[in-house]
Amino acid sequence: ANSIYKLVLRVKEECPDKDIWMWTGYTIDELSSEQRSIIEHVDVLIDGRFEQDKYDPELLWRGSSNQIIHKFNI
């Protein structure tokens, strides 16, 4: 997680006009404090496991309907 944190901070510093999107197979509630410190610096998080029985090709940016798009800093 430390290298991801450093990457996110570097992107924010070098490209402040760009949004950072992150996908995780975990829900926000399942994230550790270290992982939560990373999402404090992302603009959009898509959380939740991919579930084949909830697959929907019509969804934008998600593979299954249980996944949630969280917009933080945009």
N, C-alpha and C positions, 0 to 999 in steps of 0.2 A: 504494500500500500504506500510505502514511503516514496518509491519511484514515481508512482502515479500522482501523488501529491506534488512532488517537485515539477513534474511535467505540466500539471494544471496551472501551477503558479507561474511557470515560465511562459506558457501560452498567454495567460492573462497579462503578463508584463510586456511581452513582445508584440502581442496582437490584441490590444485592449478593445478594439471595435468588433472582435469576433465573439460569437456565442460558443460556449462549450456544452456539448451534449454528451451524456454518459448513459450507458445501458448496464443494468446489473440484473442478475438472476435472483436477487434477494429483494424483499420489501424493505422500505425505509426502517420499519420497526426492527428488522433483523440485523441491521448494520451495526458494527462496533463503533465505539467512539472515534477510533482512528479513521474508519471509513466515513463517518459523518463529517469529520473535519475536512475531508476532500469535497463532499457535496456542497459545503458552504461556499465553494468557489466555482461551482458549475452553474450554468444557466437553466439547463433542462436535464431532468433525470427520468429515465424510463425504468421503472422497477417491476419486479415480479418474474417468476419463472415462466418460461415458455411452456404452455400446455397444449399438446397436440389436439385434444378434443375441443379446444376453444380457438383453434386456428381460424383466422379470417383474413384472406388476401386483400380485402377492401380497407383494412386498417392502415392508417398512416403511422409509420415509424414503430409499429408494434407487430409482433407475430401472432399474439393471442389476446383475446378480449379481457383477460384478467390483468394484463399489464397496464400500469397507470403512468400517464405522462404528468410529471410535476414541473411546473414552470416557476423558477425562483427569481432570477435576476433580470428578466426581460420584460 
